[in-house]
C-alpha cells in the first residue's frame, strides 16, 4: 500500500476559511495515498454538492487504484466510529459509498448505528 505524509484527520472542523489553515495535527504521519481526500469527501456526504466538488477537485488522487484504497481506509475508520455511536446521520451514506467502491455491502455489527 502506497503511503504518503498526511494530516490524518482532514474534515471541515480542522479547516479554516481565508486564510486557509489546517488545524489539529496530532494524527499527522504516514497515511494511505488518498486517505485525507477520502476522509474529507466522506465527511461531506451529507451535502451532495460539496461532496461532488471534493470528488472533482481530488479526482487525480481518488480516481486511482491507490486513492481508492486510501478512501476505503478512511471509510472503514469512519464506519468503526459509527459502530461506537458517532456520525449516525452520515452512517447510511458511508455504507453506500463503501458499497459503491467495492460492490460489496459492508458488514454491520448487530449493535451498530448503521442498519443492515
N, C-alpha and C positions, 0 to 999 in steps of 0.2 A: 504494500500500500504506500503510495506516494504521500509524504508528509512535508509540510511547509510550516514556517513560523506563522502563527496566527494569534488572534485575540482570545479565542476560546469561549467567548460569551457574548457574541455580537447580536444584540437585539436593540430595539428602539429605546429602551431605558438606559442604554450605555452609549447613546449618540446625542450630541448637542446640535443645535441649529448653528447658523452663522456666528462665529466661525465653527466649522465642523471640527469636533473633537471626539475621540474615542475615550470613554471613561472605563474605570473598573478593570484594570489589567491583571488582577491576581491569578487568572487562569491562563495567561499567555504561555506559549510554548509551541511545541510541535503538534500540529493537528493534521488530520487528513486533508489533502487538497480538496477544496470546495466546502469544507466544514463551515467556515464563517459565513460564506454566502448562503449556504443551505440553511443555516440557523436563522439568519436574517429573513430569508424567504419564508421559512416555517412560521416565524413569529409574526409574519404579515398576512397569513392566510385568512384572517377574519375580515380583511379589507382587500377584496379581489383586485381592485385597480392598483393598489400598492404592490401586492404580490406579483402581479403581471409586470409591473415596472422593474421590480427586483430581478425577476427572471430575465427580462430583456437586457438590463444593464450588466448582469453577470452571466450571460449566455456563454461567453467564451470559457468560463470556468465550469458552470453547471452542466453544460451540454457535452461534456467529455466523459469517457468511462471513469476516470479518476474523480471527476467532480460529482458524478452520481454516487460513487462510494462515499465521498465526504458528506453529501446531502443525506444519504441514508444513515450515516453515523449520527448526524445532527437529529434526524427524525427519531432514531432509536433512543437517543438520550432524552428527548422531549417526551416520548411515549412512556419511558420509565418514570419520568416525573408525573405524568398523568396518572399512572398506577398508584402514585403516592398522594394523589389528591390535587395536583397542580393542573392548571390550564383546562378546566372542564369544558369550557365553551369551544376551545380550539381542538379538543381531542378528536372529534369525528373528521375534521379536515386533515389532521396529521395522519390518521389511519388511511384516509382516501389518497393522500399524496404518496405515502409509502406503497400502497397497493398500485398506484399508477406507475411508480418507478419499477416495481418488481413483478407485477402481475399476480401477486400472492397477498391474500388478506392477512395482515399481521395477527399473530396470536394475541388474545386478550385475556389477562388474568381474571379469574372468577370475581374477585373483589375490586375490580377496576372501575374508574370513572368512565371508561370507554365501553360502549355497548357493542356486542359482537354482531 
